[in-house]
């Protein structure tokens, strides 16, 4: 992504309120760019000659998606695998990048509140890609997924395993996943969902081997499993959370939340 600064200055009258309202999103954008640069380990793979917009778009605040667990209790010693997936529209021929910052899942069991922090995720929609892949970058704690311009069904965004240390009752409601989204370029709409399944055995993120897309022909996993399936641990899935066990390796999806991040504004008097 080209973040070479361009210098431009113009003068316009602003009230103190206008300055405050315009400055906060700008500062947010600066903080994000700093974080993104720190965790970017390699240049994005793009078709030779393709260009990437220098504009970023961001949701103005964390977006929340609430659902519930089914009626199956979850015993201590089990692991809940939370996975987040998406569909997208508005992507041009040069592709796009979608970032979800470190997000959180919250719920309560009785009087005990729980907060599960999910790693950041970066999806590169690459016009040069011919297959979909997902890996976990341990150095930055980021899920990295690459997909071609076209795929069928959902694609993986981020996920996290939650070891259950105290038995949980069935029917927990609500369970809320909240996340901040960034897109480059602007104009991309994300339809976001999440799911959760229970496993008797599980591993750290980098050993899960997540299926990147629903599409049965586009990744190393030539099967009908859903995006977000932890392929290495399918024999250990059981009922609970949002899953019924059997061949449901991710659990049922939540409702879809549509997110269209808006372009980060450049305040009057700041470099563009």
C-alpha positions as CSV (number, residue, x, y, z in Angstrom):
1,X,0.0,0.0,0.0
2,X,1.5,3.3,-1.0
3,X,1.4,5.7,2.0
4,X,3.8,8.3,0.6
5,X,2.7,11.6,2.1
6,X,1.3,14.2,-0.3
7,X,1.4,17.9,0.7
8,X,-1.6,20.1,0.3
9,X,-2.9,23.0,2.3
10,X,-6.1,24.9,2.1
11,X,-7.9,27.4,4.3
12,X,-11.5,27.2,5.4
13,X,-13.4,28.7,8.3
14,X,-14.3,26.1,11.0
15,X,-15.9,26.4,14.4
16,X,-14.3,24.8,17.4
17,X,-16.9,22.1,17.3
18,X,-16.2,21.4,13.6
19,X,-12.5,21.1,14.3
20,X,-13.1,18.6,17.1
21,X,-15.4,16.5,15.0
22,X,-13.0,16.4,12.1
23,X,-9.9,15.9,14.1
24,X,-10.9,12.8,16.0
25,X,-11.4,10.6,12.8
26,X,-8.1,11.9,11.5
27,X,-6.3,10.9,14.6
28,X,-8.0,7.5,14.5
29,X,-6.7,7.0,10.9
30,X,-3.2,8.0,11.9
31,X,-3.2,5.5,14.8
32,X,-4.5,2.7,12.5
33,X,-2.0,3.4,9.8
34,X,0.8,3.2,12.4
35,X,-0.5,-0.2,13.6
36,X,-1.1,-1.5,10.1
37,X,2.5,-0.6,9.0
38,X,4.0,-2.3,12.1
39,X,2.2,-5.6,11.5
40,X,2.6,-5.6,7.7
41,X,5.3,-8.2,7.1
42,X,5.2,-8.3,3.3
43,X,3.9,-6.3,0.3
44,X,0.5,-7.2,-1.0
45,X,0.5,-9.4,-4.0
46,X,-1.1,-7.5,-6.9
47,X,-1.2,-8.0,-10.6
48,X,1.8,-6.1,-12.2
49,X,0.7,-2.6,-13.1
50,X,-2.3,-2.7,-10.8
51,X,-2.7,0.3,-8.5
52,X,-4.0,0.7,-5.0
53,X,-5.9,3.7,-3.7
54,X,-4.1,5.7,-0.9
55,X,-7.5,6.3,0.7
56,X,-8.7,4.4,3.7
57,X,-12.2,3.8,4.9
58,X,-13.2,3.0,8.5
59,X,-16.4,2.3,10.5
60,X,-16.8,5.3,12.8
61,X,-17.1,3.0,15.8
62,X,-17.0,-0.7,16.7
63,X,-19.8,-2.6,14.9
64,X,-21.6,-5.2,17.0
65,X,-23.3,-8.5,16.0
66,X,-25.3,-10.3,18.7
67,X,-26.6,-13.8,18.7
68,X,-27.0,-16.6,21.2
69,X,-25.8,-20.1,22.2
70,X,-28.0,-23.1,21.9
71,X,-29.3,-25.1,24.8
72,X,-26.4,-27.5,25.2
73,X,-24.3,-26.9,28.3
74,X,-20.5,-26.7,27.7
75,X,-18.4,-28.6,30.2
76,X,-15.1,-27.4,31.7
77,X,-12.1,-28.6,29.6
78,X,-13.8,-28.0,26.3
79,X,-12.8,-25.3,23.8
80,X,-15.1,-22.9,21.9
81,X,-14.0,-22.1,18.4
82,X,-15.3,-18.7,17.4
83,X,-15.0,-17.9,13.7
84,X,-16.0,-14.8,11.8
85,X,-16.7,-14.8,8.0
86,X,-17.9,-12.3,5.4
87,X,-19.1,-11.7,1.9
88,X,-18.1,-8.5,0.0
89,X,-19.3,-6.2,-2.7
90,X,-18.0,-3.0,-4.3
91,X,-14.5,-4.4,-5.0
92,X,-12.9,-3.2,-8.3
93,X,-10.6,-4.9,-10.7
94,X,-7.5,-3.9,-8.6
95,X,-8.7,-5.7,-5.6
96,X,-9.0,-4.5,-2.0
97,X,-7.7,-5.0,1.5
98,X,-10.0,-5.5,4.5
99,X,-8.7,-5.2,8.0
100,X,-10.5,-6.0,11.2
101,X,-8.7,-4.8,14.3
102,X,-8.4,-6.9,17.4
103,X,-12.0,-7.5,18.3
104,X,-13.9,-8.9,21.3
105,X,-16.7,-11.3,22.1
106,X,-18.7,-10.7,25.3
107,X,-21.3,-12.7,27.2
108,X,-22.3,-13.5,30.7
109,X,-23.0,-16.9,32.4
110,X,-25.0,-16.3,35.5
111,X,-23.3,-13.4,37.3
112,X,-19.9,-14.0,35.6
113,X,-19.0,-11.8,32.6
114,X,-16.7,-13.1,29.9
115,X,-14.6,-11.2,27.4
116,X,-12.8,-13.1,24.6
117,X,-10.3,-11.1,22.5
118,X,-10.0,-12.2,18.9
119,X,-6.8,-11.5,16.9
120,X,-6.7,-8.9,14.1
121,X,-7.5,-10.1,10.6
122,X,-6.3,-8.9,7.2
123,X,-8.0,-10.1,4.0
124,X,-6.3,-9.3,0.7
125,X,-8.6,-9.6,-2.3
126,X,-5.9,-10.1,-4.9
127,X,-6.6,-10.1,-8.7
128,X,-3.5,-12.2,-9.2
129,X,-4.5,-14.9,-6.8
130,X,-5.7,-18.2,-8.2
131,X,-6.4,-19.9,-4.8
132,X,-7.6,-18.9,-1.3
133,X,-5.3,-19.3,1.7
134,X,-5.4,-18.5,5.4
135,X,-2.5,-18.5,7.8
136,X,-1.9,-17.2,11.3
137,X,1.0,-14.7,11.5
138,X,2.5,-15.4,15.0
139,X,4.9,-12.5,14.8
140,X,2.0,-9.9,14.6
141,X,-0.9,-12.0,16.0
142,X,-2.8,-11.5,12.8
143,X,-4.9,-13.9,10.6
144,X,-3.9,-13.3,7.0
145,X,-6.3,-14.5,4.3
146,X,-5.8,-14.1,0.5
147,X,-8.6,-14.7,-1.9
148,X,-9.1,-14.1,-5.7
149,X,-11.5,-11.5,-7.0
150,X,-14.3,-14.1,-7.2
151,X,-15.3,-16.9,-4.9
152,X,-18.5,-18.6,-3.8
153,X,-20.0,-18.3,-0.3
154,X,-18.2,-16.8,2.6
155,X,-14.5,-16.1,3.3
156,X,-12.8,-16.3,6.6
157,X,-12.0,-13.0,8.5
158,X,-10.7,-13.9,12.0
159,X,-11.2,-16.5,14.7
160,X,-10.2,-17.4,18.2
161,X,-10.3,-20.4,20.5
162,X,-11.6,-20.0,24.0
163,X,-10.7,-22.8,26.5
164,X,-13.6,-23.3,28.9
165,X,-12.3,-23.4,32.5
166,X,-15.6,-23.3,34.3
167,X,-18.7,-25.1,32.9
168,X,-21.1,-22.9,31.0
169,X,-24.9,-23.4,30.9
170,X,-26.8,-23.7,27.7
171,X,-28.9,-20.9,26.2
172,X,-26.5,-18.0,26.9
173,X,-28.0,-14.9,25.4
174,X,-26.8,-12.5,24.1
175,X,-23.3,-13.3,22.8
176,X,-21.9,-10.2,21.1
177,X,-19.0,-9.9,18.8
178,X,-17.8,-6.3,18.3
179,X,-15.2,-5.2,15.7
180,X,-13.7,-2.2,13.9
181,X,-13.3,-2.5,10.1
182,X,-11.0,-0.8,7.7
183,X,-11.0,-1.0,4.0
184,X,-8.7,0.1,1.2
185,X,-10.0,1.5,-1.0
186,X,-13.2,3.0,0.3
187,X,-16.6,1.9,-1.2
188,X,-16.4,-1.7,-0.1
189,X,-19.4,-3.2,1.7
190,X,-18.9,-6.1,4.1
191,X,-21.7,-8.5,5.1
192,X,-20.3,-9.9,8.4
193,X,-21.4,-13.0,10.3
194,X,-19.9,-15.2,13.0
195,X,-20.3,-18.7,14.4
196,X,-19.1,-20.9,17.4
197,X,-18.6,-24.6,17.8
198,X,-17.3,-26.7,20.7
199,X,-14.3,-29.1,20.6
200,X,-13.0,-31.7,23.0
201,X,-9.4,-31.0,21.8
202,X,-8.0,-27.9,20.2
203,X,-4.7,-26.1,19.5
204,X,-3.2,-22.7,19.2
205,X,-4.3,-20.6,16.2
206,X,-1.2,-21.3,14.1
207,X,-1.9,-25.1,14.2
208,X,-5.6,-25.0,13.4
209,X,-5.4,-25.1,9.6
210,X,-8.5,-23.0,8.8
211,X,-10.5,-23.4,5.6
212,X,-10.4,-19.9,4.0
213,X,-13.6,-20.0,1.9
214,X,-16.8,-22.0,1.5
215,X,-15.9,-22.6,-2.1
216,X,-15.1,-26.4,-2.4
217,X,-12.6,-25.9,-5.3
218,X,-10.7,-22.8,-4.4
219,X,-8.4,-23.9,-1.5
220,X,-6.4,-26.8,-0.4
221,X,-9.5,-28.3,1.3
222,X,-11.6,-29.7,-1.5
223,X,-14.7,-30.3,0.6
224,X,-18.1,-28.8,1.5
225,X,-16.9,-27.5,4.9
226,X,-17.7,-23.9,5.8
227,X,-15.2,-21.1,5.8
228,X,-13.6,-21.0,9.3
229,X,-13.6,-24.8,9.7
230,X,-10.5,-25.9,11.8
231,X,-9.6,-28.8,9.4
232,X,-7.1,-30.4,11.7
233,X,-9.6,-30.8,14.6
234,X,-12.8,-31.9,12.9
235,X,-12.8,-35.3,14.7
236,X,-13.2,-33.5,18.0
237,X,-16.3,-31.4,17.4
238,X,-19.3,-31.9,19.7
239,X,-22.6,-30.1,20.3
240,X,-22.7,-26.8,22.1
241,X,-22.3,-23.0,21.5
242,X,-23.9,-22.6,18.1
243,X,-23.2,-26.1,16.8
244,X,-24.8,-29.5,17.0
245,X,-21.6,-31.6,16.4
246,X,-21.5,-34.1,13.6
247,X,-20.4,-32.4,10.4
248,X,-21.2,-28.9,11.6
249,X,-17.6,-27.8,12.4
250,X,-18.2,-24.1,12.8
251,X,-21.7,-23.9,14.2
252,X,-24.7,-22.0,12.8
253,X,-24.0,-18.5,11.5
254,X,-25.4,-15.4,13.2
255,X,-27.5,-12.9,11.4
256,X,-25.6,-10.8,8.8
257,X,-24.5,-7.2,9.6
258,X,-23.8,-5.0,6.7
259,X,-20.8,-2.6,7.1
260,X,-19.7,0.1,4.6
261,X,-16.8,1.9,6.2
262,X,-16.7,5.6,5.3
263,X,-13.5,7.4,4.0
264,X,-11.4,8.9,6.7
265,X,-11.7,12.7,6.3
266,X,-8.6,15.0,6.1
267,X,-9.4,18.0,8.4
268,X,-9.1,21.5,7.1
269,X,-5.5,22.7,7.4
270,X,-4.0,19.2,7.6
271,X,-1.7,17.6,5.0
272,X,-3.6,15.5,2.4
